[in-house]
């Protein structure tokens, strides 16, 4: 389920890593059972932080970009996983419409789209790109720095179906997190659509995701007989914050103090000498916007104008009114002496690879999802054939623990989406689109 990879870590396995590896049969049985109870997400990416003593997810993306950052060695894994995923569409899946983000000036993102298209095509799927750009009226080719050409086409709504000119897709794949809202054209669509539009940032909240993750972490911790804190970040939420008007900051200050206090107790219990910190970020949103590191509650009182301005607005110019206060997890990983964190990718129920997000100008207690970050693909280990007469045989798969925690976040997202589906059934006319239960996991 998780390929052997070369990572930036070296030296002996941490106790937490060894615990995961030793319990592999029980863990894999757990995940098989979960996908019998819940619909497996179409795809997902999970940002992880590993402090040595603690490994935890800090963000789960339901509409993952960054496929262009995966090592090409991983592509056969992605292709095989896509072939598995499309069988759940309930149609032939010979033709699929991919709907990307609207920001056509971000060529890095568009390279991701073309990579994803190519991987789906290798899986035997005919793919064309339908755009939600309001003023797109004709077929528009975009030449990318790689030399590849991405062709955008205006979407046509015919009854309850989405179509392109001379193209009647069996299913719709969204690579757009709908931060700016869900357009009417995506509501009540009868084709299978993954991820479902109601799971975009218009409705989704990080705090709800991590609430679902709490239950998954408790289940895994019981299975492994470990403290859930070792695989789960504490968090709190504030729902009425206005950074511009400086209102609601008392809630923020109170909850920062609460989370810092809980972390300190755990640090004392485990003999951790590090100073606790939290990450305050917008409860809805992505692209590393609306994030700050806080090391004491007093810092909230003393936020300067620049800090408040940075926190006030996220993608699509949306104002921040809800924030999550999440336990900060130190990163114990380096690439070329720069701070790094792993990002794990999944398609269907399979881990298909990942990369390191690396930032030369960030500290071990700061978010690395910021301008200036670059990406280093993870690489496969050299093939290893165990020799019963050789001491030690093959090295253990130290990447396995990353794949376990990432899939835990994937299970949490599946449960989270089920809750959203029940809450928003009427608004999105889900009665005629039962296939959205095939949703994906961001």
VOGU-3710 file (C-alpha; in Angstrom, 3 decimals, decimal comma):
1> xxxxxxxxxx> 0,000/0,000/0,000  2,929/2,361/0,601  6,013/2,237/-1,672  9,532/2,121/-0,287  11,060/5,565/-0,676  14,258/7,412/0,017  13,559/10,201/2,505  15,616/13,054/3,887  15,735/11,330/7,258  18,667/9,102/8,148
11> xxxxxxxxxx> 19,781/7,135/11,159  17,806/4,681/13,245  14,028/4,573/13,143  12,184/6,576/15,767  10,076/4,539/18,183  6,908/5,900/16,581  8,025/4,746/13,122  8,859/1,293/14,479  5,423/1,059/16,108  3,706/1,658/12,754
21> xxxxxxxxxx> 5,883/-0,844/10,896  5,412/-3,570/13,506  1,612/-3,156/13,337  1,332/-3,174/9,534  -1,068/-6,165/9,303  -3,458/-4,636/11,856  -3,256/-1,198/10,225  -3,968/-2,491/6,733  -6,934/-4,493/8,068  -8,232/-1,268/9,651
31> xxxxxxxxxx> -8,091/0,625/6,345  -9,750/-2,223/4,433  -12,577/-2,144/6,967  -12,948/1,635/6,635  -13,364/1,440/2,859  -16,128/-1,089/3,361  -17,959/1,430/5,580  -17,124/4,661/3,720  -16,684/5,650/0,082  -12,995/5,861/-0,728
41> xxxxxxxxxx> -12,025/9,376/-1,842  -11,018/9,860/-5,472  -7,789/11,685/-4,595  -6,166/13,671/-1,795  -2,943/15,213/-0,575  -1,932/15,591/3,071  0,692/17,891/4,585  2,562/16,187/7,432  4,947/17,298/10,151  7,324/14,870/11,874
51> xxxxxxxxxx> 9,107/15,962/15,043  10,598/12,542/15,766  8,403/12,013/18,825  5,228/13,109/17,004  3,876/12,657/13,466  0,671/14,455/12,537  -1,266/15,879/9,579  -1,610/19,648/9,499  -3,709/20,044/6,352  -5,757/17,807/4,046
61> xxxxxxxxxx> -6,471/18,929/0,497  -9,592/17,567/-1,164  -8,714/19,075/-4,561  -4,977/18,421/-4,758  -2,692/20,283/-7,121  1,011/19,526/-7,407  0,880/16,352/-9,490  3,650/17,911/-11,573  5,874/17,810/-8,476  5,669/14,025/-8,136
71> xxxxxxxxxx> 8,647/11,962/-9,190  7,916/10,501/-12,654  8,807/7,136/-11,107  5,462/7,391/-9,288  3,387/7,823/-12,447  2,670/4,109/-12,963  1,272/4,019/-9,415  -1,006/6,974/-10,180  -2,190/5,384/-13,422  -3,051/2,099/-11,717
81> xxxxxxxxxx> -4,875/3,938/-8,922  -6,884/6,027/-11,405  -7,899/2,832/-13,197  -9,216/1,529/-9,878  -10,963/4,793/-8,963  -12,891/5,296/-12,205  -14,564/1,892/-11,898  -16,638/3,425/-9,094  -18,153/6,103/-11,317  -21,033/3,820/-12,226
91> xxxxxxxxxx> -20,597/4,558/-15,932  -18,114/3,525/-18,586  -15,695/6,320/-17,564  -14,368/6,417/-21,110  -14,755/10,197/-21,170  -14,212/12,636/-18,298  -14,429/16,423/-17,995  -11,759/17,940/-15,767  -12,656/21,321/-14,239  -9,590/23,267/-13,013
101> xxxxxxxxxx> -9,099/26,488/-11,077  -9,688/29,753/-12,933  -6,279/31,345/-12,324  -4,752/30,895/-15,779  -1,676/33,026/-14,963  -0,328/30,462/-12,495  1,660/28,307/-14,892  2,883/26,040/-12,075  -0,724/25,138/-11,356  -1,499/24,644/-15,049
111> xxxxxxxxxx> 1,475/22,282/-15,350  -0,222/20,283/-12,593  -3,416/20,146/-14,655  -1,640/18,920/-17,784  0,212/16,282/-15,738  -3,054/15,067/-14,218  -4,660/14,905/-17,661  -1,754/12,871/-18,992  -1,955/10,399/-16,117  -5,695/9,935/-16,602
121> xxxxxxxxxx> -5,176/9,433/-20,315  -2,588/6,735/-19,575  -5,308/5,040/-17,516  -7,422/4,795/-20,663  -9,685/7,800/-20,028  -10,505/10,446/-22,643  -10,153/13,829/-20,887  -11,102/17,347/-21,923  -10,974/20,498/-19,811  -14,099/22,504/-19,039
131> xxxxxxxxxx> -13,519/25,947/-17,557  -15,600/27,926/-15,058  -14,086/31,239/-16,225  -17,219/33,398/-16,740  -16,064/35,224/-19,886  -14,554/32,199/-21,647  -16,619/31,919/-24,826  -14,453/29,817/-27,120  -11,811/27,119/-27,108  -8,624/28,642/-25,671
141> xxxxxxxxxx> -5,201/26,952/-25,913  -2,506/27,966/-23,406  1,144/27,156/-24,136  3,034/26,369/-20,920  6,743/26,793/-20,086  7,227/23,035/-20,530  6,033/23,343/-24,126  2,828/21,456/-23,384  -0,479/23,004/-24,450  -3,508/23,104/-22,154
151> xxxxxxxxxx> -6,804/23,650/-23,978  -9,684/25,238/-22,039  -13,268/24,976/-23,270  -16,465/26,729/-22,129  -18,839/24,461/-20,214  -22,334/23,914/-21,595  -25,201/22,996/-19,251  -27,772/20,782/-20,969  -30,536/19,830/-18,557  -28,825/18,167/-15,631
161> xxxxxxxxxx> -25,644/17,424/-17,553  -22,365/19,254/-18,119  -21,046/19,033/-21,664  -18,469/20,479/-24,034  -18,911/20,908/-27,765  -19,231/17,415/-29,273  -18,291/15,886/-25,909  -20,706/14,176/-23,528  -18,582/13,172/-20,513  -19,485/10,200/-18,389
171> xxxxxxxxxx> -18,111/11,857/-15,229  -16,734/15,131/-13,875  -13,474/15,499/-11,943  -13,019/18,773/-10,050  -9,560/20,217/-9,469  -11,072/23,467/-8,228  -11,645/24,046/-4,498  -14,484/26,540/-5,173  -13,177/29,074/-2,657  -15,201/31,789/-4,368
181> xxxxxxxxxx> -18,461/29,852/-4,072  -20,280/27,085/-5,925  -21,641/28,268/-9,290  -25,175/27,225/-10,151  -23,880/25,276/-13,151  -22,440/22,667/-10,765  -25,626/22,158/-8,754  -27,946/19,247/-9,453  -25,624/17,665/-12,018  -26,617/14,094/-12,835
191> xxxxxxxxxx> -23,156/12,874/-13,838  -20,820/11,487/-11,174  -18,781/14,411/-9,852  -15,686/13,988/-7,686  -14,881/15,631/-5,366  -18,450/16,856/-4,766  -18,899/20,616/-5,157  -20,430/20,945/-1,694  -17,064/19,925/-0,185  -15,309/23,056/-1,457
201> xxxxxxxxxx> -14,187/25,821/0,872  -17,590/27,507/0,595  -18,903/24,940/3,070  -15,913/22,982/4,327  -14,023/23,929/7,509  -10,633/22,678/8,663  -11,922/22,459/12,213  -14,632/20,017/11,087  -12,050/17,922/9,288  -9,856/17,691/12,367
211> xxxxxxxxxx> -12,877/16,903/14,498  -13,422/13,893/12,243  -9,713/13,125/12,440  -9,947/13,053/16,256  -12,079/9,903/16,089  -9,768/8,228/13,562  -6,704/9,039/15,680  -8,395/7,601/18,771  -9,164/4,374/16,898  -5,610/3,998/15,577
221> xxxxxxxxxx> -4,102/4,881/18,955  -6,199/2,174/20,612  -5,077/-0,301/17,964  -1,394/0,623/18,457  -1,716/1,108/22,225  -0,177/4,579/22,066  -1,159/8,066/23,222  -3,412/9,674/20,530  -1,482/12,922/20,981  1,507/11,347/19,212
231> xxxxxxxxxx> -0,462/11,320/15,951  -2,965/14,122/16,458  -2,545/17,912/16,797  -4,650/19,729/19,387  -6,901/22,446/17,991  -9,598/24,972/18,879  -11,781/27,215/16,725  -13,005/30,818/16,820  -16,006/31,644/14,664  -16,382/35,439/14,820
241> xxxxxxxxxx> -13,075/37,163/14,224  -12,512/40,411/12,338  -8,830/41,230/12,057  -9,467/44,588/10,399  -11,881/45,792/13,098  -9,888/43,948/15,795  -12,993/42,216/17,136  -13,196/38,629/18,325  -9,513/38,641/19,255  -10,384/37,811/22,869
251> xxxxxxxxxx> -11,672/34,418/21,688  -8,477/33,946/19,733  -6,262/34,905/22,652  -8,146/32,620/25,052  -7,892/29,618/22,748  -4,250/30,222/21,908  -3,531/30,095/25,650  -5,663/26,957/26,005  -3,893/25,036/23,238  -0,431/26,183/24,372
261> xxxxxxxxxx> -1,240/24,986/27,887  -2,315/21,555/26,651  0,839/21,202/24,570  3,057/22,168/27,512  1,507/19,438/29,657  2,332/16,865/26,995  5,841/18,236/26,588  6,338/17,916/30,331  4,956/14,361/30,259  7,323/13,272/27,480
271> xxxxxxxxxx> 10,339/15,344/28,510  10,239/17,514/25,386  12,367/20,628/25,829  10,898/22,497/22,843  8,804/25,629/23,315  5,130/25,088/22,418  3,666/27,083/19,538  0,411/27,165/17,581  -0,477/27,903/13,993  -3,429/30,250/13,586
281> xxxxxxxxxx> -4,993/29,987/10,142  -8,197/30,655/8,272  -10,694/27,849/8,910  -11,505/27,815/5,205  -8,958/28,314/2,468  -5,717/27,184/0,970  -2,561/28,340/-0,845  -0,842/29,127/2,446  -2,807/32,361/2,921  -4,075/33,580/6,292
291> xxxxxxxxxx> -1,503/31,744/8,439  0,700/32,849/11,318  2,834/31,239/14,015  1,997/32,254/17,599  4,181/31,387/20,593  2,266/33,182/23,365  -1,259/34,488/23,904  0,138/37,986/24,405  1,169/38,099/20,762  -2,511/38,302/19,790
301> xxxxxxxxxx> -2,946/41,486/21,794  0,090/43,021/20,114  -0,662/42,126/16,492  0,601/44,931/14,296  -1,186/46,307/11,254  0,778/44,190/8,776  0,004/40,973/10,660  -3,709/41,803/10,850  -3,780/42,650/7,148  -2,081/39,351/6,284
311> xxxxxxxxxx> -4,645/37,399/8,292  -7,710/39,334/7,120  -8,014/38,069/3,541  -7,405/34,739/1,771  -7,808/33,346/-1,758  -10,398/35,020/-3,993  -10,187/38,080/-1,708  -12,476/36,450/0,851  -12,443/37,996/4,315  -11,476/35,760/7,209
321> xxxxxxxxxx> -14,071/35,483/9,987  -13,355/31,962/11,247  -9,966/30,645/12,332  -8,548/27,379/13,619  -5,896/27,421/16,328  -3,836/24,307/15,642  -1,006/22,819/17,660  2,282/23,513/15,946  4,377/20,436/15,210  8,107/20,921/14,815
331> xxxxxxxxxx> 9,691/19,406/11,714  12,710/17,156/12,121  13,422/16,985/8,401  15,905/18,749/6,138  16,696/18,861/2,444  20,032/20,491/1,602  20,074/22,067/5,079  16,671/23,720/4,495  13,539/23,031/6,546  11,284/20,441/4,900
341> xxxxxxxxxx> 7,949/18,692/5,384  6,501/15,730/3,484  3,350/15,970/1,389  1,729/12,611/0,634  -0,526/11,966/-2,378  -3,270/9,381/-2,620  -5,536/8,311/-5,465  -8,369/5,987/-4,565  -7,166/3,906/-1,603  -3,529/3,908/-2,702
351> xxxxxxxxxx> -0,570/6,034/-1,641  0,940/7,092/-4,970  3,908/9,174/-3,847  4,749/12,605/-2,595  7,372/15,285/-2,281  9,078/17,487/0,256  7,976/21,088/0,569  11,218/22,895/1,298  11,760/26,481/2,443  15,217/27,974/3,015
361> xxxxxxxxxx> 13,885/31,046/4,827  11,498/29,430/7,290  12,129/28,074/10,776  11,180/24,685/12,207  8,134/26,229/13,919  6,707/28,019/10,878  4,420/27,052/8,025  6,383/26,155/4,898  3,416/26,703/2,589  4,536/30,186/1,659
371> xxxxxxxxxx> 6,136/32,072/-1,241  9,723/30,944/-1,669  8,987/27,258/-1,089  10,205/24,703/-3,582  9,469/21,023/-4,032  11,790/18,045/-3,995  10,249/14,787/-5,275  10,605/11,730/-3,092  12,473/8,912/-4,790  12,128/5,149/-4,688
381> xxxxxxxxxx> 14,649/3,089/-2,754  16,872/0,843/-4,864  15,320/-2,612/-5,270  16,120/-4,874/-2,351  15,840/-8,637/-2,275  15,898/-10,004/1,283  18,693/-12,469/1,894  18,020/-14,747/4,811  21,764/-15,222/5,251  22,568/-11,506/5,186
391> xxxxxxxxxx> 22,472/-9,550/8,399  19,371/-7,379/8,557  18,102/-8,050/5,037  16,168/-5,125/3,493  15,937/-1,817/5,306  12,512/-1,100/6,845  10,149/1,151/4,932  10,388/4,303/7,008  7,983/6,055/4,657  5,248/3,639/5,741
401> xxxxxxxxxx> 4,283/5,717/8,774  3,742/8,754/6,535  1,361/6,730/4,400  -0,540/5,530/7,452  -1,115/9,015/8,883  -2,014/10,396/5,455  -4,605/7,645/4,989  -5,954/8,374/8,454  -6,617/11,920/7,229  -8,209/10,427/4,108
411> xxxxxxxxxx> -10,601/8,372/6,249  -11,410/11,496/8,279  -12,181/13,388/5,078  -14,519/10,611/3,913  -16,444/10,865/7,193  -16,407/14,660/6,991  -17,880/14,591/3,466  -20,663/12,247/4,568  -21,673/14,801/7,199  -21,580/17,659/4,678
421> xxxxxxxxxx> -23,631/15,631/2,232  -26,373/15,096/4,813  -26,372/18,774/5,786  -26,466/20,145/2,228  -28,590/17,564/0,390  -31,418/19,960/-0,434  -29,239/22,828/-1,634  -27,275/20,624/-4,032  -30,179/18,389/-5,105  -28,209/15,356/-4,061
431> xxxxxxxxxx> -31,257/13,140/-4,313  -30,674/12,901/-8,086  -26,903/12,587/-7,775  -26,201/9,673/-5,416  -22,819/9,233/-7,062  -21,358/12,199/-5,138  -20,828/9,741/-2,307  -17,820/8,698/-4,385  -16,307/11,984/-3,338  -12,698/12,813/-2,976
441> xx> -10,682/14,412/-0,304  -7,916/19,380/0,845
//
